[in-house]
Amino acid sequence: MMKESKHVTNFKSDHLQSGESVLHPDAIEQIKKLAELKDAGVLTDEEFQAKKEKLLAEI
């Protein structure tokens, strides 16, 4: 099983524990993929945050 990126773990602790509704599974998977790209150096922190915020705004 793949280890969760620290970005996904931080997101979960920031958002899911605050009582917000559970995210759509597709959004979670897309955020995980974006975090992997960021960790691999393909995306910058700014690009990752912008894409994550766009996904979250759509749900």
N, C-alpha and C positions, 0 to 999 in steps of 0.2 A: 504494500500500500504506500502511496506517495505521501511524504511528509508535507504538512501544510506550510505554506510560506508564512513568514512572520507578518507580512502585510495582511494576509487573510485572517490570521489569528488576532492581530491588533484590531482589525475591522470588527470581528465578531465580538470582542470584548467591549469595544466602544459602542456598538450599536445594538446588539442583540440583548445584552444584559440591561440596557436602559429601558426595556419594556416595549421597544418598537416591534412592529409585526415582523414575522419571519420572512426573509427574502425569498423571491422566486428562485427555484433551483437553477434555472438557466443563468440568472444573474450571478449567483454564487460561482458557478463553473466559469463564467466569463471573467470574473474578478480573479479567480485562481489562475487562469491562463495569463491574464495581464500581469499578475504578480510574478509569475515564472519568467515572463519576458523582461520585467524590470530587474529581477534578480540576475538574469543572464546578461544584463547590460544593453538590451535591445531598446528598452524604454527608459526615459529619464524619470526622476521622481515626479516632476511636473506633468509629464505625459500620462504617467500612471494615475495620478490623482485626478486629472481632467477626465480621463476615460472612465474611471471608477465613479466619479460624481455624475457623469452622463448616464451611466447604467442605473444608478440609484434613483435618478430623477425620473426614469422611465417606468419604475414599478410603483 
